[in-house]
Amino acid sequence: MGQERLKEGSIRRSSSRSTLLPGLQAARKRRALSQRELAALAGIGSGTISDLETGRRGAYPTTIRRITNSLGISALDLME
C-alpha cells in the first residue's frame, strides 16, 4: 500500500522533496569531521550521512538544515 518495491541495488528516492548533496563529503572533510561526528552534531544517524554522501538517498529540508547548521555553511555548498 503506497510503498514501492525496490530492486536490489536500486536507489531509493522517496519524493521530489529530497535533494542529493554531492558536496557533503567535501564539506565534512574540510571541517575534519568523521561521518559519526557530523551525525552527532546534526542529530541524525551516521548511516544517513553515509547514504547522503554516496548518493543512495537524498535529504529532506530538515536534514539539510541540521547539516548546514552543524557545518556552518549554506545549503548551496552541499549541492555543488
MOCOR-V692798 format. One record per run of one state. SS is the DSSP state (H for helix, E for strand, C for the rest). FROM is the first residue (numbers start at 0). LEN is the number of residues. If there is no record, write none. Layout:
ss,from,len
SS,FROM,LEN
SS,FROM,LEN
This chain:
ss,from,len
C,0,18
E,18,1
C,19,4
H,23,7
C,30,4
H,34,8
C,42,3
H,45,9
C,54,4
E,58,1
C,59,1
H,60,11
C,71,3
H,74,5
C,79,1
